[in-house]
Amino acid sequence: MAAFWLWSLITLIVVAVYAHFALSTRTPAEGEDYYKAIGQLRRPLFVFLVLLLLASFALSVPHFPYPRGQIPDKVVYVTAKQFAFAITEKPIRTDEEFEAATTAEPIKVPANALVEFRVTSRDVNHGFRLYAPDGELLGQTQAMPGYVHRLFMRLDRPGTYLALCLEYCGIGHHRMRGVFEVVAQKAVGAKGSDWRLANGNGTEKGSKGVNDDGRDCPTRRSGMGACRARCVPTPHPRLGRDAFCPLSRLRLVGLVHAPFSR
């Protein structure tokens, strides 16, 4: 009984304090001093809110996945269809090509290269999510029929990468997957990395070029200078003559939804 009265007294005190606070703040004070005090609070409050907004933008906007006009080192085509992902170096155009790709050996992607995944579907919506060899979820996007979603990633850990479906797509959803290999640059070999230059300017980072006099020279990516240098690849199975010319590839990196073909 003593505890009951004690808690009742504490409750009454708390209620009285809140009641006094509510009644004392309902009627504003009169006079110029009150309005002057309120006016003095508005400016620092406004400055604080502006600074808070700017800080929020500075900490969040740079991390948004907006397209940045970047040119990928390798393009990987991902085609979804119940119940598998075909991960290839060329776009899938027929069901026969899809079936062949899902039973073929996994493609190899060089480590630390900027990879552009072009993801689409041949039947219904699927969710493409990519896992590292240790099971870490690296990224995800939608696979939709009639659209190509682009996902840029730099994969730095060699090993087998697994793609699983994130959106329920039918009775076989749980077994829908695709794989590819990320290997060290040396393991990939010289394929696609032996570039000859017309005037000695650089192209692909980490590759070797040849001057007009035939001497080897280290090369580098030179941005728009690569267009002026007339980059000429020694036969490359996937990319064309202007593979690293930004002007010729603006259509590839400037659109979120675009056809597979160049």
Contacts in CASP RR format, 6 or more apart in sequence:
PFRMAT RR
TARGET T0000
AUTHOR 0000-0000-0000
METHOD contacts of the structure
MODEL  1
MAAFWLWSLITLIVVAVYAHFALSTRTPAEGEDYYKAIGQLRRPLFVFLV
LLLLASFALSVPHFPYPRGQIPDKVVYVTAKQFAFAITEKPIRTDEEFEA
ATTAEPIKVPANALVEFRVTSRDVNHGFRLYAPDGELLGQTQAMPGYVHR
LFMRLDRPGTYLALCLEYCGIGHHRMRGVFEVVAQKAVGAKGSDWRLANG
NGTEKGSKGVNDDGRDCPTRRSGMGACRARCVPTPHPRLGRDAFCPLSRL
RLVGLVHAPFSR
28 34 0 8 1.000
67 150 0 8 1.000
67 253 0 8 1.000
67 254 0 8 1.000
67 256 0 8 1.000
69 253 0 8 1.000
69 254 0 8 1.000
70 114 0 8 1.000
70 152 0 8 1.000
70 253 0 8 1.000
71 114 0 8 1.000
71 244 0 8 1.000
71 246 0 8 1.000
71 249 0 8 1.000
71 253 0 8 1.000
72 113 0 8 1.000
72 114 0 8 1.000
72 115 0 8 1.000
72 116 0 8 1.000
72 152 0 8 1.000
72 253 0 8 1.000
73 110 0 8 1.000
73 113 0 8 1.000
73 114 0 8 1.000
73 115 0 8 1.000
73 204 0 8 1.000
74 109 0 8 1.000
74 110 0 8 1.000
74 113 0 8 1.000
74 114 0 8 1.000
74 115 0 8 1.000
74 116 0 8 1.000
75 89 0 8 1.000
75 115 0 8 1.000
75 116 0 8 1.000
75 118 0 8 1.000
75 238 0 8 1.000
75 239 0 8 1.000
75 252 0 8 1.000
76 87 0 8 1.000
76 88 0 8 1.000
76 89 0 8 1.000
76 107 0 8 1.000
76 109 0 8 1.000
76 115 0 8 1.000
76 116 0 8 1.000
76 117 0 8 1.000
76 118 0 8 1.000
76 180 0 8 1.000
77 86 0 8 1.000
77 87 0 8 1.000
77 88 0 8 1.000
77 89 0 8 1.000
77 90 0 8 1.000
77 91 0 8 1.000
77 92 0 8 1.000
77 117 0 8 1.000
77 118 0 8 1.000
77 260 0 8 1.000
78 85 0 8 1.000
78 86 0 8 1.000
78 87 0 8 1.000
78 117 0 8 1.000
78 118 0 8 1.000
78 119 0 8 1.000
78 120 0 8 1.000
78 128 0 8 1.000
78 143 0 8 1.000
78 163 0 8 1.000
79 85 0 8 1.000
79 86 0 8 1.000
79 88 0 8 1.000
79 91 0 8 1.000
79 92 0 8 1.000
79 98 0 8 1.000
79 101 0 8 1.000
79 120 0 8 1.000
79 121 0 8 1.000
79 122 0 8 1.000
79 143 0 8 1.000
80 86 0 8 1.000
80 119 0 8 1.000
80 120 0 8 1.000
80 121 0 8 1.000
80 122 0 8 1.000
80 123 0 8 1.000
80 126 0 8 1.000
80 127 0 8 1.000
80 128 0 8 1.000
80 143 0 8 1.000
80 165 0 8 1.000
80 176 0 8 1.000
81 95 0 8 1.000
81 98 0 8 1.000
81 121 0 8 1.000
81 122 0 8 1.000
81 123 0 8 1.000
82 123 0 8 1.000
82 124 0 8 1.000
82 169 0 8 1.000
82 170 0 8 1.000
82 172 0 8 1.000
82 176 0 8 1.000
83 165 0 8 1.000
83 169 0 8 1.000
83 170 0 8 1.000
83 172 0 8 1.000
83 173 0 8 1.000
83 175 0 8 1.000
83 176 0 8 1.000
84 102 0 8 1.000
84 176 0 8 1.000
84 177 0 8 1.000
84 178 0 8 1.000
85 102 0 8 1.000
85 126 0 8 1.000
85 128 0 8 1.000
85 143 0 8 1.000
85 163 0 8 1.000
85 165 0 8 1.000
85 176 0 8 1.000
85 177 0 8 1.000
85 178 0 8 1.000
86 92 0 8 1.000
86 97 0 8 1.000
86 98 0 8 1.000
86 101 0 8 1.000
86 102 0 8 1.000
86 178 0 8 1.000
87 101 0 8 1.000
87 106 0 8 1.000
87 107 0 8 1.000
87 163 0 8 1.000
87 178 0 8 1.000
87 179 0 8 1.000
87 180 0 8 1.000
88 101 0 8 1.000
88 107 0 8 1.000
89 107 0 8 1.000
89 237 0 8 1.000
89 238 0 8 1.000
90 238 0 8 1.000
91 118 0 8 1.000
91 260 0 8 1.000
91 261 0 8 1.000
92 98 0 8 1.000
92 101 0 8 1.000
92 122 0 8 1.000
93 260 0 8 1.000
95 122 0 8 1.000
98 122 0 8 1.000
102 178 0 8 1.000
106 160 0 8 1.000
106 179 0 8 1.000
106 180 0 8 1.000
106 181 0 8 1.000
107 180 0 8 1.000
107 181 0 8 1.000
108 180 0 8 1.000
108 181 0 8 1.000
108 182 0 8 1.000
108 183 0 8 1.000
108 187 0 8 1.000
108 188 0 8 1.000
109 115 0 8 1.000
109 155 0 8 1.000
109 161 0 8 1.000
109 180 0 8 1.000
109 181 0 8 1.000
109 182 0 8 1.000
109 183 0 8 1.000
110 182 0 8 1.000
110 183 0 8 1.000
110 184 0 8 1.000
110 185 0 8 1.000
110 188 0 8 1.000
111 155 0 8 1.000
111 156 0 8 1.000
111 157 0 8 1.000
111 158 0 8 1.000
111 182 0 8 1.000
111 183 0 8 1.000
111 184 0 8 1.000
111 185 0 8 1.000
112 154 0 8 1.000
112 155 0 8 1.000
112 156 0 8 1.000
112 185 0 8 1.000
113 154 0 8 1.000
113 155 0 8 1.000
113 185 0 8 1.000
114 152 0 8 1.000
114 153 0 8 1.000
114 154 0 8 1.000
115 152 0 8 1.000
115 153 0 8 1.000
115 154 0 8 1.000
115 155 0 8 1.000
116 150 0 8 1.000
116 151 0 8 1.000
116 152 0 8 1.000
116 252 0 8 1.000
116 253 0 8 1.000
117 128 0 8 1.000
117 130 0 8 1.000
117 141 0 8 1.000
117 150 0 8 1.000
117 151 0 8 1.000
117 152 0 8 1.000
117 153 0 8 1.000
118 148 0 8 1.000
118 149 0 8 1.000
118 150 0 8 1.000
118 260 0 8 1.000
119 128 0 8 1.000
119 141 0 8 1.000
119 142 0 8 1.000
119 143 0 8 1.000
119 148 0 8 1.000
119 149 0 8 1.000
119 150 0 8 1.000
119 151 0 8 1.000
120 143 0 8 1.000
120 144 0 8 1.000
120 145 0 8 1.000
120 146 0 8 1.000
120 147 0 8 1.000
120 148 0 8 1.000
120 149 0 8 1.000
120 260 0 8 1.000
121 143 0 8 1.000
121 144 0 8 1.000
121 145 0 8 1.000
121 146 0 8 1.000
122 145 0 8 1.000
123 145 0 8 1.000
124 145 0 8 1.000
124 169 0 8 1.000
125 142 0 8 1.000
125 143 0 8 1.000
125 144 0 8 1.000
125 145 0 8 1.000
125 167 0 8 1.000
125 169 0 8 1.000
126 142 0 8 1.000
126 143 0 8 1.000
126 165 0 8 1.000
126 166 0 8 1.000
126 167 0 8 1.000
126 169 0 8 1.000
126 176 0 8 1.000
127 140 0 8 1.000
127 141 0 8 1.000
127 142 0 8 1.000
127 143 0 8 1.000
127 165 0 8 1.000
127 166 0 8 1.000
127 167 0 8 1.000
127 169 0 8 1.000
128 140 0 8 1.000
128 141 0 8 1.000
128 142 0 8 1.000
128 143 0 8 1.000
128 149 0 8 1.000
128 151 0 8 1.000
128 163 0 8 1.000
128 165 0 8 1.000
128 166 0 8 1.000
129 137 0 8 1.000
129 139 0 8 1.000
129 140 0 8 1.000
129 163 0 8 1.000
129 164 0 8 1.000
129 165 0 8 1.000
129 166 0 8 1.000
130 137 0 8 1.000
130 138 0 8 1.000
130 139 0 8 1.000
130 140 0 8 1.000
130 151 0 8 1.000
130 153 0 8 1.000
130 161 0 8 1.000
130 162 0 8 1.000
130 163 0 8 1.000
131 137 0 8 1.000
131 138 0 8 1.000
131 161 0 8 1.000
131 162 0 8 1.000
131 163 0 8 1.000
131 164 0 8 1.000
132 138 0 8 1.000
132 155 0 8 1.000
132 157 0 8 1.000
132 161 0 8 1.000
133 157 0 8 1.000
133 158 0 8 1.000
133 159 0 8 1.000
133 160 0 8 1.000
133 161 0 8 1.000
134 157 0 8 1.000
135 162 0 8 1.000
138 153 0 8 1.000
138 155 0 8 1.000
139 151 0 8 1.000
139 153 0 8 1.000
140 151 0 8 1.000
140 166 0 8 1.000
141 149 0 8 1.000
141 150 0 8 1.000
141 151 0 8 1.000
142 149 0 8 1.000
142 167 0 8 1.000
143 149 0 8 1.000
147 257 0 8 1.000
148 257 0 8 1.000
148 258 0 8 1.000
148 259 0 8 1.000
148 260 0 8 1.000
149 256 0 8 1.000
149 257 0 8 1.000
150 256 0 8 1.000
155 161 0 8 1.000
155 182 0 8 1.000
157 182 0 8 1.000
158 182 0 8 1.000
158 183 0 8 1.000
158 184 0 8 1.000
158 187 0 8 1.000
159 181 0 8 1.000
159 182 0 8 1.000
159 183 0 8 1.000
160 179 0 8 1.000
160 180 0 8 1.000
160 181 0 8 1.000
160 182 0 8 1.000
161 179 0 8 1.000
161 180 0 8 1.000
161 181 0 8 1.000
161 182 0 8 1.000
162 177 0 8 1.000
162 178 0 8 1.000
162 179 0 8 1.000
163 177 0 8 1.000
163 178 0 8 1.000
163 179 0 8 1.000
163 180 0 8 1.000
164 176 0 8 1.000
164 177 0 8 1.000
164 178 0 8 1.000
165 173 0 8 1.000
165 176 0 8 1.000
165 177 0 8 1.000
167 173 0 8 1.000
169 176 0 8 1.000
191 236 0 8 1.000
191 237 0 8 1.000
192 233 0 8 1.000
192 234 0 8 1.000
192 236 0 8 1.000
192 237 0 8 1.000
192 239 0 8 1.000
193 204 0 8 1.000
193 206 0 8 1.000
193 207 0 8 1.000
193 208 0 8 1.000
194 207 0 8 1.000
194 208 0 8 1.000
194 209 0 8 1.000
194 233 0 8 1.000
194 234 0 8 1.000
195 203 0 8 1.000
195 204 0 8 1.000
195 207 0 8 1.000
195 208 0 8 1.000
195 209 0 8 1.000
195 219 0 8 1.000
195 231 0 8 1.000
195 232 0 8 1.000
195 233 0 8 1.000
195 234 0 8 1.000
196 209 0 8 1.000
196 210 0 8 1.000
196 232 0 8 1.000
196 233 0 8 1.000
196 234 0 8 1.000
197 203 0 8 1.000
197 209 0 8 1.000
197 210 0 8 1.000
197 211 0 8 1.000
197 219 0 8 1.000
197 229 0 8 1.000
197 230 0 8 1.000
197 231 0 8 1.000
197 232 0 8 1.000
198 212 0 8 1.000
198 229 0 8 1.000
198 230 0 8 1.000
198 231 0 8 1.000
198 232 0 8 1.000
199 212 0 8 1.000
199 228 0 8 1.000
199 229 0 8 1.000
199 230 0 8 1.000
200 209 0 8 1.000
200 210 0 8 1.000
200 211 0 8 1.000
200 212 0 8 1.000
200 217 0 8 1.000
200 219 0 8 1.000
200 229 0 8 1.000
201 219 0 8 1.000
201 222 0 8 1.000
201 225 0 8 1.000
201 226 0 8 1.000
201 228 0 8 1.000
201 229 0 8 1.000
202 209 0 8 1.000
202 219 0 8 1.000
202 220 0 8 1.000
202 221 0 8 1.000
202 222 0 8 1.000
202 226 0 8 1.000
202 229 0 8 1.000
202 231 0 8 1.000
203 209 0 8 1.000
203 219 0 8 1.000
203 220 0 8 1.000
203 221 0 8 1.000
203 222 0 8 1.000
203 226 0 8 1.000
203 229 0 8 1.000
203 231 0 8 1.000
203 244 0 8 1.000
204 219 0 8 1.000
204 221 0 8 1.000
204 244 0 8 1.000
205 219 0 8 1.000
205 220 0 8 1.000
205 221 0 8 1.000
206 218 0 8 1.000
206 219 0 8 1.000
206 220 0 8 1.000
207 219 0 8 1.000
208 216 0 8 1.000
208 217 0 8 1.000
208 218 0 8 1.000
208 219 0 8 1.000
209 216 0 8 1.000
209 217 0 8 1.000
209 218 0 8 1.000
209 219 0 8 1.000
210 216 0 8 1.000
210 217 0 8 1.000
211 217 0 8 1.000
221 244 0 8 1.000
222 229 0 8 1.000
223 246 0 8 1.000
224 246 0 8 1.000
224 247 0 8 1.000
226 244 0 8 1.000
226 245 0 8 1.000
226 246 0 8 1.000
227 242 0 8 1.000
227 245 0 8 1.000
227 246 0 8 1.000
227 247 0 8 1.000
227 248 0 8 1.000
231 241 0 8 1.000
231 242 0 8 1.000
231 243 0 8 1.000
231 244 0 8 1.000
231 245 0 8 1.000
232 241 0 8 1.000
233 239 0 8 1.000
233 240 0 8 1.000
233 241 0 8 1.000
233 243 0 8 1.000
236 243 0 8 1.000
242 248 0 8 1.000
242 249 0 8 1.000
243 249 0 8 1.000
251 258 0 8 1.000
251 262 0 8 1.000
252 258 0 8 1.000
252 262 0 8 1.000
END
